[in-house]
């Protein structure tokens, strides 16, 4: 009996529990999306690459040098994508680490479009280099890519830490920059806790901040050109009861274009596959009705007021689901010797692996332009 207690005590003292004392807190990053794994096996890099890919799909094809750019970011998490956006400068195409160009293509009525120009070299790169050269010649600091940013997350803890992190990032940058034009104004970058799925419930400071994005006229102004975007990175399929309210608000009130990474239901699926997906939705809380086919998704955008001919969709499933499955499998294996429990991520690994093998769910980049 004494031998048992001695062994248990030794196990406690000389085990691996102290590994927790060596983990960096707070973590350097708090990314949470499925990631774009084409050129990396690192989770934060993959998460940032997915954001960059979506930004390149939307803003990368816009002539925004003289425009005021605003972003409403729904489901912004703990501020990593907010910080990334705040760090981007105009005329620096290389800022987008994903390094992909999106060619024009309307969404097909039957399947997500596969764009031939997806891996092509961006023809605007030379122009971007020229702009950077001109800026250096006249000693002009690069202007922030996004002038006004509002992020929304449903979790109060995420909103609090996200706001703290974006403020700290801007304070650190302000000490190293010679002029305030190098970074966005602190008053123009905010993160709030709210339900992004129901704009009618937004009040207070959130409503005040968003009101700055609302154009005063439906007609474009040459004296103060501006472009507004709704950004949704790996989040809209969670929205209850559907995506329609936020899309309609973005189109009609903000007159905003739309860019997202989202999930679609494959055009061909069996009854058994749909039943399994319903069970996944039941466990995760995501409405099954949010899993639309490509054509149904386009119809939803049209219902929200967007022009079908200005909707673009590209399927990137092969660079998303296999990669995140491999990462979760590796992380679970690495955590096991230290007694770290990653129970809920085991379920996620199983689901993502199923999606990768079956193709029942497709990961897509969506752009709908005003």
C-alpha contacts under 8 A as a table, 3 or more apart, distances in Angstrom:
res1	aa1	res2	aa2	distance
1	X	4	X	5.19
1	X	5	X	6.70
2	X	5	X	5.23
2	X	6	X	6.13
3	X	6	X	5.01
3	X	7	X	6.09
4	X	7	X	5.17
4	X	8	X	6.19
5	X	8	X	5.01
5	X	9	X	6.05
6	X	9	X	5.13
6	X	10	X	6.14
7	X	10	X	5.13
7	X	11	X	6.08
8	X	11	X	5.02
8	X	12	X	6.35
9	X	12	X	5.15
9	X	13	X	6.23
10	X	13	X	5.09
10	X	14	X	5.72
10	X	15	X	7.67
11	X	14	X	5.41
11	X	15	X	5.20
12	X	15	X	5.42
12	X	17	X	7.64
15	X	18	X	7.58
16	X	19	X	5.64
16	X	337	X	7.76
16	X	338	X	5.49
16	X	339	X	7.58
17	X	20	X	6.15
17	X	338	X	6.66
17	X	339	X	7.41
18	X	21	X	5.24
18	X	22	X	7.11
19	X	22	X	5.31
19	X	23	X	6.82
19	X	338	X	6.78
20	X	23	X	5.41
24	X	27	X	5.49
24	X	28	X	7.48
25	X	28	X	7.76
27	X	30	X	6.64
29	X	44	X	7.07
29	X	80	X	6.67
30	X	78	X	6.20
30	X	79	X	7.79
30	X	80	X	6.42
31	X	44	X	6.09
31	X	47	X	6.41
31	X	48	X	7.98
31	X	77	X	7.55
31	X	78	X	7.29
31	X	80	X	5.90
31	X	81	X	7.70
32	X	47	X	6.99
32	X	77	X	7.17
33	X	47	X	5.83
33	X	233	X	7.50
33	X	234	X	6.02
34	X	46	X	7.92
34	X	47	X	6.65
34	X	234	X	7.22
34	X	320	X	6.46
34	X	321	X	7.37
34	X	324	X	6.06
35	X	43	X	7.03
35	X	45	X	7.95
35	X	46	X	4.42
35	X	47	X	4.09
35	X	48	X	7.28
35	X	49	X	6.83
35	X	50	X	5.29
35	X	320	X	6.01
35	X	323	X	7.86
35	X	324	X	6.75
36	X	46	X	4.80
36	X	47	X	6.34
36	X	49	X	5.63
36	X	50	X	4.73
36	X	319	X	5.77
36	X	320	X	5.16
36	X	323	X	7.64
37	X	40	X	5.29
37	X	41	X	6.37
37	X	46	X	5.34
37	X	49	X	7.87
37	X	319	X	5.26
37	X	320	X	5.83
37	X	323	X	5.32
37	X	324	X	7.41
38	X	319	X	5.25
38	X	320	X	7.87
38	X	323	X	7.98
40	X	45	X	6.82
40	X	46	X	6.29
41	X	45	X	7.90
41	X	46	X	7.16
41	X	323	X	7.19
41	X	327	X	6.98
42	X	45	X	5.38
42	X	46	X	6.06
42	X	327	X	7.83
43	X	46	X	5.09
43	X	47	X	6.15
43	X	327	X	7.27
44	X	47	X	5.09
44	X	48	X	6.17
45	X	48	X	5.19
45	X	49	X	6.00
46	X	49	X	4.94
46	X	50	X	6.27
47	X	50	X	5.26
47	X	51	X	6.57
48	X	51	X	5.11
48	X	52	X	6.12
48	X	81	X	7.27
48	X	84	X	7.79
48	X	97	X	7.91
49	X	52	X	4.96
49	X	53	X	6.03
49	X	96	X	7.73
49	X	97	X	6.03
49	X	98	X	4.88
50	X	53	X	5.08
50	X	54	X	6.41
50	X	98	X	7.22
50	X	261	X	7.91
51	X	54	X	5.26
51	X	55	X	6.19
51	X	81	X	7.10
51	X	233	X	6.86
52	X	55	X	5.03
52	X	56	X	5.95
52	X	96	X	5.08
52	X	97	X	6.29
52	X	98	X	5.61
53	X	56	X	5.14
53	X	57	X	6.17
53	X	96	X	7.26
53	X	98	X	5.45
53	X	99	X	7.45
53	X	100	X	6.68
54	X	57	X	5.01
54	X	58	X	6.36
54	X	233	X	7.90
54	X	259	X	6.42
54	X	260	X	6.18
54	X	261	X	6.74
54	X	365	X	6.38
54	X	366	X	7.90
55	X	58	X	5.20
55	X	59	X	5.54
55	X	60	X	6.64
55	X	96	X	7.83
55	X	259	X	7.43
56	X	59	X	5.50
56	X	60	X	4.20
56	X	61	X	7.19
56	X	96	X	6.79
56	X	100	X	7.24
56	X	101	X	6.93
56	X	102	X	7.44
57	X	60	X	5.85
57	X	61	X	6.92
57	X	101	X	6.98
57	X	102	X	5.44
57	X	259	X	7.52
57	X	365	X	7.83
57	X	367	X	6.94
58	X	61	X	6.36
58	X	62	X	7.28
58	X	258	X	7.75
58	X	259	X	5.92
58	X	367	X	6.21
59	X	62	X	5.19
59	X	64	X	7.92
60	X	93	X	7.64
60	X	101	X	7.83
61	X	102	X	7.92
63	X	66	X	7.97
64	X	67	X	4.87
64	X	68	X	7.49
64	X	69	X	7.48
64	X	227	X	7.93
65	X	90	X	6.77
65	X	91	X	7.51
66	X	225	X	7.22
67	X	224	X	7.23
67	X	225	X	4.94
67	X	226	X	4.80
67	X	227	X	6.67
68	X	146	X	7.48
68	X	147	X	6.17
68	X	224	X	7.52
68	X	225	X	6.32
68	X	226	X	4.37
68	X	227	X	6.21
69	X	145	X	7.10
69	X	146	X	5.01
69	X	147	X	5.38
69	X	148	X	6.55
69	X	226	X	5.83
69	X	227	X	5.06
69	X	228	X	5.86
69	X	229	X	7.91
70	X	146	X	5.94
70	X	147	X	5.90
70	X	148	X	4.56
70	X	149	X	5.76
70	X	213	X	6.54
70	X	226	X	7.78
70	X	227	X	6.39
70	X	228	X	4.66
70	X	229	X	6.26
71	X	146	X	7.12
71	X	148	X	6.39
71	X	149	X	4.94
71	X	150	X	6.42
71	X	228	X	5.83
71	X	229	X	4.87
71	X	230	X	5.89
71	X	231	X	6.64
72	X	149	X	6.07
72	X	150	X	4.98
72	X	151	X	5.99
72	X	152	X	7.86
72	X	210	X	7.87
72	X	228	X	7.84
72	X	229	X	6.30
72	X	230	X	4.93
72	X	231	X	6.01
73	X	76	X	5.83
73	X	149	X	7.44
73	X	150	X	6.09
73	X	151	X	4.56
73	X	152	X	6.23
73	X	230	X	6.11
73	X	231	X	4.67
73	X	232	X	6.01
74	X	151	X	5.92
74	X	152	X	4.94
74	X	153	X	6.52
74	X	196	X	5.90
74	X	230	X	7.54
74	X	231	X	6.33
74	X	232	X	5.37
74	X	233	X	7.71
74	X	235	X	7.60
75	X	151	X	7.23
75	X	152	X	5.62
75	X	153	X	4.73
75	X	154	X	7.16
75	X	196	X	7.30
75	X	232	X	6.59
75	X	233	X	7.10
75	X	235	X	5.85
76	X	79	X	6.24
76	X	80	X	7.98
76	X	81	X	6.73
76	X	82	X	7.05
76	X	151	X	5.51
76	X	152	X	5.78
76	X	153	X	5.61
76	X	191	X	7.98
76	X	233	X	7.67
77	X	80	X	7.42
77	X	81	X	7.93
77	X	152	X	7.93
77	X	153	X	5.87
77	X	158	X	5.83
77	X	159	X	7.26
77	X	162	X	7.18
78	X	158	X	4.73
78	X	159	X	6.42
78	X	161	X	6.06
78	X	162	X	4.31
79	X	82	X	4.80
79	X	83	X	6.07
79	X	158	X	7.83
79	X	159	X	7.87
79	X	161	X	7.48
79	X	162	X	4.14
79	X	163	X	6.97
79	X	165	X	6.58
79	X	166	X	6.53
79	X	191	X	7.85
80	X	83	X	5.19
80	X	84	X	6.21
80	X	162	X	7.59
81	X	84	X	4.89
81	X	85	X	6.09
82	X	85	X	5.20
82	X	86	X	6.16
82	X	149	X	7.98
82	X	151	X	7.30
82	X	166	X	6.89
83	X	86	X	4.98
83	X	87	X	6.23
83	X	165	X	7.76
83	X	166	X	5.76
83	X	169	X	6.94
84	X	87	X	5.23
84	X	88	X	6.68
85	X	88	X	5.45
85	X	145	X	7.64
85	X	146	X	6.98
86	X	144	X	7.06
86	X	145	X	7.61
86	X	146	X	6.83
86	X	183	X	7.26
86	X	184	X	6.66
87	X	144	X	7.24
87	X	183	X	7.46
88	X	92	X	7.80
88	X	95	X	6.34
88	X	144	X	6.03
88	X	145	X	5.45
88	X	146	X	7.59
89	X	92	X	5.95
89	X	95	X	7.48
89	X	142	X	5.88
89	X	143	X	5.60
89	X	144	X	4.43
89	X	145	X	4.60
89	X	146	X	7.99
90	X	93	X	7.86
90	X	142	X	6.29
90	X	143	X	5.68
90	X	144	X	5.96
90	X	145	X	4.75
91	X	128	X	4.98
91	X	129	X	7.43
91	X	131	X	6.18
91	X	132	X	6.29
91	X	142	X	7.78
92	X	95	X	5.55
92	X	128	X	6.33
92	X	129	X	7.67
92	X	132	X	7.29
93	X	96	X	6.03
93	X	125	X	6.73
93	X	128	X	6.56
94	X	97	X	6.52
94	X	99	X	7.14
96	X	99	X	5.81
100	X	118	X	6.10
100	X	119	X	5.70
100	X	120	X	7.05
100	X	121	X	7.43
100	X	122	X	7.57
101	X	117	X	6.56
101	X	118	X	5.38
101	X	119	X	6.38
101	X	120	X	6.12
101	X	121	X	6.67
101	X	122	X	5.60
102	X	115	X	7.23
102	X	117	X	6.16
102	X	118	X	5.27
103	X	115	X	6.32
103	X	116	X	7.31
103	X	117	X	5.13
103	X	118	X	6.56
104	X	115	X	7.81
104	X	312	X	7.17
105	X	113	X	7.19
105	X	115	X	6.91
105	X	311	X	7.87
105	X	312	X	5.71
105	X	313	X	7.72
106	X	113	X	7.44
106	X	308	X	7.47
106	X	309	X	5.72
106	X	310	X	6.49
106	X	311	X	5.57
106	X	312	X	5.01
106	X	313	X	7.28
107	X	111	X	7.66
107	X	112	X	6.32
107	X	113	X	5.69
107	X	294	X	7.74
107	X	295	X	7.90
107	X	298	X	7.26
107	X	308	X	7.74
107	X	309	X	7.82
107	X	311	X	5.95
107	X	312	X	5.18
107	X	313	X	5.49
108	X	111	X	5.47
108	X	112	X	6.09
108	X	113	X	5.91
108	X	294	X	7.56
108	X	295	X	7.12
109	X	294	X	7.00
109	X	295	X	4.92
110	X	267	X	6.95
110	X	294	X	6.57
110	X	295	X	5.90
111	X	266	X	7.99
111	X	267	X	6.69
111	X	293	X	7.82
111	X	294	X	5.65
111	X	295	X	7.15
112	X	294	X	5.82
112	X	313	X	5.82
112	X	314	X	5.79
112	X	315	X	5.83
112	X	364	X	7.73
113	X	312	X	7.59
113	X	313	X	5.62
113	X	314	X	5.08
113	X	315	X	6.70
114	X	313	X	7.96
114	X	314	X	5.49
114	X	315	X	6.37
115	X	118	X	5.46
115	X	314	X	6.55
116	X	119	X	7.52
116	X	120	X	7.93
117	X	120	X	4.91
122	X	125	X	5.64
123	X	126	X	6.92
124	X	127	X	5.19
124	X	128	X	6.25
125	X	128	X	4.98
125	X	129	X	6.23
126	X	129	X	5.07
126	X	130	X	6.17
127	X	130	X	4.97
127	X	131	X	6.21
128	X	131	X	5.08
128	X	132	X	6.28
129	X	132	X	5.10
129	X	133	X	6.17
130	X	133	X	5.03
130	X	134	X	6.17
131	X	134	X	5.08
131	X	135	X	6.14
132	X	135	X	5.03
132	X	136	X	6.19
133	X	136	X	5.13
133	X	137	X	6.09
134	X	137	X	4.97
134	X	138	X	6.37
135	X	138	X	5.41
135	X	139	X	5.94
135	X	140	X	4.95
135	X	141	X	6.91
135	X	142	X	7.23
136	X	139	X	4.83
136	X	140	X	6.12
136	X	141	X	7.67
137	X	140	X	7.73
141	X	179	X	7.69
141	X	181	X	7.11
141	X	182	X	5.98
142	X	181	X	7.70
142	X	182	X	5.98
143	X	181	X	6.12
143	X	182	X	5.59
143	X	183	X	7.23
144	X	147	X	6.44
144	X	181	X	7.48
144	X	182	X	6.28
144	X	183	X	5.76
144	X	184	X	6.02
146	X	149	X	6.93
146	X	184	X	7.43
147	X	184	X	5.92
147	X	185	X	7.73
147	X	188	X	6.87
148	X	184	X	7.66
148	X	188	X	4.85
148	X	189	X	6.00
148	X	213	X	7.73
149	X	188	X	6.12
149	X	189	X	4.74
149	X	190	X	6.34
150	X	188	X	7.87
150	X	189	X	6.00
150	X	190	X	4.99
150	X	191	X	5.76
150	X	192	X	7.63
150	X	209	X	7.13
150	X	210	X	7.01
151	X	190	X	6.17
151	X	191	X	4.41
151	X	192	X	6.19
152	X	159	X	7.44
152	X	191	X	5.71
152	X	192	X	4.97
152	X	193	X	5.78
152	X	194	X	6.13
152	X	195	X	7.59
152	X	196	X	6.30
153	X	156	X	7.44
153	X	158	X	6.88
153	X	159	X	6.11
153	X	191	X	7.63
153	X	192	X	6.44
153	X	193	X	5.12
153	X	194	X	6.01
153	X	195	X	7.05
153	X	196	X	7.08
154	X	159	X	7.91
154	X	193	X	5.43
154	X	194	X	5.18
154	X	195	X	5.35
154	X	196	X	7.20
155	X	158	X	5.32
155	X	159	X	6.36
155	X	193	X	6.13
155	X	194	X	7.76
156	X	159	X	5.07
156	X	160	X	6.17
156	X	193	X	5.29
157	X	160	X	5.23
157	X	161	X	6.32
158	X	161	X	5.36
158	X	162	X	5.76
158	X	193	X	7.93
159	X	162	X	5.03
159	X	163	X	6.01
159	X	191	X	5.87
159	X	192	X	5.52
159	X	193	X	5.38
160	X	163	X	5.38
160	X	164	X	6.32
160	X	191	X	7.97
160	X	192	X	7.94
161	X	164	X	5.04
161	X	165	X	6.10
162	X	165	X	5.14
162	X	166	X	6.22
162	X	191	X	6.62
163	X	166	X	5.31
163	X	167	X	6.21
163	X	190	X	6.58
163	X	191	X	5.42
163	X	192	X	7.83
164	X	167	X	5.27
164	X	168	X	6.18
165	X	168	X	5.03
165	X	169	X	6.04
166	X	169	X	5.05
166	X	170	X	6.23
166	X	189	X	7.78
167	X	170	X	5.22
167	X	171	X	6.13
167	X	186	X	6.98
168	X	171	X	5.06
168	X	172	X	6.11
169	X	172	X	5.26
169	X	173	X	6.20
170	X	173	X	5.01
170	X	174	X	6.00
170	X	183	X	7.15
170	X	184	X	7.84
170	X	186	X	6.98
171	X	174	X	5.12
171	X	175	X	6.61
172	X	175	X	5.49
172	X	176	X	6.96
173	X	176	X	5.31
173	X	177	X	6.25
173	X	183	X	7.24
174	X	177	X	5.31
174	X	178	X	7.91
174	X	180	X	6.94
174	X	183	X	7.18
175	X	178	X	7.99
177	X	180	X	7.03
177	X	182	X	6.53
178	X	182	X	7.91
179	X	182	X	6.01
180	X	183	X	6.01
180	X	184	X	7.84
180	X	185	X	7.76
181	X	184	X	7.03
184	X	188	X	6.83
184	X	189	X	7.37
185	X	188	X	5.33
185	X	189	X	7.03
186	X	189	X	5.62
187	X	190	X	7.41
190	X	209	X	7.85
192	X	206	X	6.47
194	X	202	X	6.96
195	X	198	X	5.86
195	X	199	X	7.47
195	X	201	X	7.52
195	X	202	X	7.79
196	X	199	X	6.20
196	X	239	X	7.86
196	X	246	X	7.00
197	X	239	X	5.46
197	X	240	X	6.34
197	X	241	X	7.82
197	X	242	X	7.39
197	X	243	X	6.71
197	X	245	X	6.44
197	X	246	X	5.64
198	X	201	X	5.90
198	X	202	X	7.60
198	X	245	X	6.25
198	X	246	X	6.61
199	X	202	X	5.41
199	X	245	X	7.13
199	X	246	X	6.45
199	X	249	X	7.10
202	X	206	X	6.46
202	X	207	X	5.76
203	X	206	X	5.93
203	X	207	X	4.94
203	X	208	X	7.73
204	X	207	X	5.47
204	X	208	X	6.31
205	X	208	X	4.91
205	X	209	X	6.05
206	X	209	X	5.21
206	X	210	X	6.21
207	X	210	X	5.17
207	X	211	X	5.99
208	X	211	X	5.15
208	X	212	X	6.96
209	X	212	X	5.65
209	X	213	X	7.57
210	X	213	X	5.35
210	X	214	X	6.98
211	X	214	X	5.24
212	X	215	X	7.89
213	X	228	X	7.06
213	X	254	X	6.53
214	X	253	X	6.64
214	X	254	X	4.93
214	X	255	X	7.52
215	X	218	X	6.90
215	X	254	X	6.88
215	X	255	X	7.61
217	X	220	X	7.33
220	X	225	X	6.76
221	X	224	X	5.49
221	X	225	X	5.43
221	X	226	X	7.99
222	X	225	X	5.40
227	X	256	X	7.18
227	X	257	X	7.98
228	X	254	X	7.11
228	X	255	X	7.08
228	X	256	X	4.69
228	X	257	X	6.32
229	X	250	X	7.98
229	X	256	X	4.79
229	X	257	X	4.70
229	X	258	X	5.48
229	X	259	X	7.12
230	X	250	X	6.45
230	X	256	X	6.16
230	X	257	X	6.16
230	X	258	X	4.74
230	X	259	X	6.27
231	X	258	X	6.21
231	X	259	X	5.18
231	X	260	X	5.68
232	X	235	X	6.02
232	X	236	X	6.44
232	X	259	X	6.56
232	X	260	X	4.62
232	X	261	X	6.58
232	X	262	X	7.84
233	X	236	X	7.74
233	X	260	X	5.29
233	X	261	X	5.02
233	X	262	X	7.13
234	X	237	X	7.69
234	X	260	X	7.19
234	X	261	X	5.14
234	X	262	X	5.39
234	X	263	X	7.73
235	X	238	X	5.81
235	X	239	X	7.37
235	X	261	X	7.86
235	X	262	X	6.97
236	X	239	X	5.29
236	X	243	X	6.20
236	X	262	X	6.53
237	X	242	X	7.73
237	X	243	X	7.41
237	X	262	X	6.85
237	X	263	X	6.64
237	X	286	X	6.44
237	X	287	X	7.30
237	X	290	X	5.45
237	X	291	X	6.95
238	X	285	X	7.33
238	X	286	X	4.66
238	X	287	X	6.66
238	X	290	X	7.68
239	X	242	X	5.37
239	X	243	X	5.91
239	X	286	X	7.25
239	X	287	X	7.54
239	X	290	X	7.91
240	X	243	X	7.36
240	X	286	X	7.70
240	X	287	X	6.71
241	X	287	X	6.99
242	X	245	X	7.18
242	X	287	X	7.65
242	X	289	X	7.57
242	X	290	X	6.13
243	X	246	X	5.92
243	X	247	X	6.27
243	X	290	X	7.47
244	X	247	X	5.16
244	X	248	X	5.90
244	X	300	X	6.93
244	X	301	X	7.94
244	X	304	X	6.40
245	X	248	X	5.23
245	X	249	X	6.08
246	X	249	X	5.03
246	X	250	X	6.04
247	X	250	X	5.10
247	X	251	X	6.19
247	X	301	X	7.20
247	X	304	X	5.75
248	X	251	X	5.19
248	X	252	X	5.91
248	X	253	X	7.87
248	X	303	X	7.89
248	X	304	X	4.33
248	X	305	X	6.63
249	X	252	X	5.39
249	X	253	X	5.23
249	X	254	X	6.69
250	X	253	X	5.82
250	X	254	X	4.92
250	X	255	X	5.93
250	X	256	X	5.25
250	X	257	X	7.49
250	X	258	X	7.82
251	X	254	X	5.95
251	X	255	X	4.52
251	X	256	X	5.29
251	X	257	X	7.01
251	X	304	X	6.77
251	X	305	X	6.22
251	X	306	X	6.94
251	X	370	X	7.74
252	X	255	X	5.32
252	X	256	X	7.92
252	X	305	X	7.25
255	X	370	X	7.05
256	X	369	X	7.80
256	X	370	X	6.51
257	X	367	X	7.59
257	X	368	X	5.72
257	X	369	X	4.56
257	X	370	X	5.11
258	X	366	X	7.65
258	X	367	X	5.51
258	X	368	X	4.98
258	X	369	X	6.35
259	X	365	X	7.41
259	X	366	X	5.54
259	X	367	X	4.46
259	X	368	X	6.57
260	X	365	X	5.69
260	X	366	X	5.17
260	X	367	X	6.65
261	X	363	X	7.04
261	X	364	X	5.63
261	X	365	X	4.55
261	X	366	X	6.25
262	X	363	X	5.95
262	X	364	X	5.52
262	X	365	X	6.47
262	X	366	X	7.23
263	X	291	X	6.83
263	X	361	X	6.53
263	X	362	X	5.57
263	X	363	X	4.80
263	X	364	X	6.17
264	X	291	X	5.42
264	X	292	X	5.30
264	X	293	X	5.52
264	X	294	X	6.41
264	X	297	X	7.74
264	X	361	X	5.69
264	X	362	X	5.05
264	X	363	X	6.51
264	X	364	X	7.22
265	X	291	X	5.23
265	X	292	X	5.16
265	X	293	X	4.72
265	X	294	X	7.36
265	X	360	X	6.10
265	X	361	X	4.82
265	X	362	X	6.18
266	X	269	X	6.29
266	X	293	X	5.88
266	X	294	X	7.71
266	X	359	X	6.77
266	X	360	X	5.09
266	X	361	X	5.62
266	X	362	X	6.31
267	X	293	X	5.62
267	X	294	X	7.29
268	X	360	X	7.74
269	X	273	X	6.24
269	X	274	X	6.78
269	X	360	X	6.24
270	X	273	X	5.13
270	X	274	X	6.31
271	X	274	X	5.19
271	X	275	X	6.12
272	X	275	X	5.02
272	X	276	X	6.25
273	X	276	X	5.14
273	X	277	X	6.20
273	X	360	X	7.11
274	X	277	X	4.95
274	X	278	X	6.13
275	X	278	X	5.03
275	X	279	X	6.46
276	X	279	X	5.11
276	X	280	X	6.39
277	X	280	X	4.96
277	X	281	X	6.21
277	X	288	X	7.55
278	X	281	X	5.03
278	X	282	X	6.13
278	X	288	X	5.86
279	X	282	X	4.94
279	X	283	X	6.35
280	X	283	X	5.26
280	X	284	X	6.17
280	X	351	X	7.78
281	X	284	X	5.10
281	X	285	X	5.50
281	X	286	X	4.89
281	X	287	X	6.11
281	X	288	X	5.75
282	X	285	X	5.40
282	X	286	X	6.98
282	X	287	X	7.74
282	X	288	X	8.00
286	X	290	X	7.59
287	X	290	X	5.55
287	X	291	X	7.79
288	X	291	X	5.72
289	X	292	X	7.02
292	X	295	X	7.88
292	X	296	X	5.54
292	X	297	X	5.70
293	X	296	X	5.13
293	X	297	X	6.09
294	X	297	X	5.06
294	X	298	X	6.29
295	X	298	X	5.10
295	X	299	X	6.19
296	X	299	X	4.99
296	X	300	X	6.22
297	X	300	X	5.01
297	X	301	X	6.43
298	X	301	X	5.09
298	X	302	X	6.24
298	X	308	X	6.78
298	X	311	X	7.33
299	X	302	X	4.94
299	X	303	X	6.07
299	X	308	X	7.91
300	X	303	X	4.96
300	X	304	X	6.25
301	X	304	X	4.98
301	X	305	X	6.45
301	X	306	X	5.48
301	X	307	X	7.80
301	X	308	X	7.60
301	X	368	X	7.83
302	X	305	X	5.03
302	X	306	X	4.79
302	X	307	X	5.99
302	X	308	X	6.05
303	X	306	X	7.30
306	X	310	X	7.51
306	X	311	X	7.71
306	X	368	X	6.70
306	X	369	X	7.39
306	X	370	X	6.85
307	X	310	X	5.36
307	X	311	X	6.79
307	X	368	X	7.65
307	X	369	X	7.78
307	X	370	X	7.58
308	X	311	X	5.39
310	X	368	X	5.70
310	X	369	X	5.57
310	X	370	X	7.57
311	X	366	X	7.38
311	X	367	X	5.76
311	X	368	X	4.37
311	X	369	X	6.67
312	X	366	X	5.76
312	X	367	X	5.09
312	X	368	X	6.32
313	X	364	X	6.48
313	X	365	X	5.67
313	X	366	X	4.60
313	X	367	X	6.50
314	X	364	X	5.40
314	X	365	X	5.35
314	X	366	X	6.77
315	X	362	X	6.71
315	X	363	X	5.97
315	X	364	X	4.41
315	X	365	X	6.63
316	X	319	X	5.60
316	X	320	X	6.53
316	X	362	X	7.72
316	X	363	X	5.74
316	X	364	X	5.53
316	X	365	X	7.22
317	X	320	X	5.06
317	X	321	X	5.95
317	X	356	X	7.40
317	X	362	X	5.52
317	X	363	X	4.62
317	X	364	X	6.78
318	X	321	X	6.34
318	X	322	X	6.51
318	X	356	X	7.18
319	X	322	X	6.74
319	X	323	X	6.47
320	X	323	X	5.53
320	X	324	X	6.26
320	X	363	X	7.06
321	X	324	X	5.40
321	X	325	X	6.06
321	X	352	X	5.52
321	X	353	X	6.69
321	X	355	X	6.81
321	X	356	X	5.21
321	X	363	X	7.88
322	X	325	X	5.14
322	X	326	X	6.22
322	X	352	X	7.38
322	X	353	X	6.56
322	X	356	X	5.63
323	X	326	X	5.19
323	X	327	X	6.23
324	X	327	X	5.02
324	X	328	X	6.16
324	X	349	X	7.62
324	X	352	X	7.32
325	X	328	X	5.31
325	X	329	X	6.16
325	X	349	X	5.17
325	X	350	X	7.68
325	X	352	X	5.84
325	X	353	X	5.61
326	X	329	X	5.18
326	X	330	X	6.15
327	X	330	X	5.12
327	X	331	X	6.04
328	X	331	X	5.02
328	X	332	X	6.02
328	X	345	X	6.97
328	X	346	X	7.48
328	X	349	X	5.87
329	X	332	X	5.35
329	X	333	X	6.32
329	X	346	X	7.81
329	X	349	X	6.74
330	X	333	X	5.15
330	X	334	X	6.12
331	X	334	X	5.00
331	X	335	X	6.07
332	X	335	X	5.23
332	X	336	X	6.29
332	X	342	X	6.36
332	X	345	X	8.00
332	X	346	X	7.50
333	X	336	X	5.44
333	X	337	X	7.93
334	X	337	X	6.85
335	X	338	X	5.59
335	X	339	X	6.58
335	X	340	X	5.27
335	X	341	X	7.29
335	X	342	X	7.82
336	X	339	X	5.28
336	X	340	X	5.97
336	X	341	X	7.32
337	X	340	X	7.71
342	X	345	X	5.46
342	X	346	X	6.62
343	X	346	X	5.36
343	X	347	X	7.20
344	X	347	X	5.43
344	X	348	X	6.66
345	X	348	X	4.81
345	X	349	X	6.05
346	X	349	X	5.09
346	X	350	X	6.34
347	X	350	X	5.14
347	X	351	X	6.32
348	X	351	X	5.13
348	X	352	X	6.07
349	X	352	X	5.27
349	X	353	X	5.97
350	X	353	X	5.16
350	X	354	X	6.21
351	X	354	X	5.09
351	X	355	X	6.28
352	X	355	X	5.04
352	X	356	X	6.12
353	X	356	X	5.02
353	X	357	X	6.24
354	X	357	X	5.21
354	X	358	X	5.87
354	X	359	X	7.91
355	X	358	X	5.30
355	X	359	X	5.27
355	X	360	X	5.80
355	X	361	X	5.61
355	X	362	X	7.68
356	X	359	X	5.79
358	X	361	X	7.97
359	X	362	X	6.41
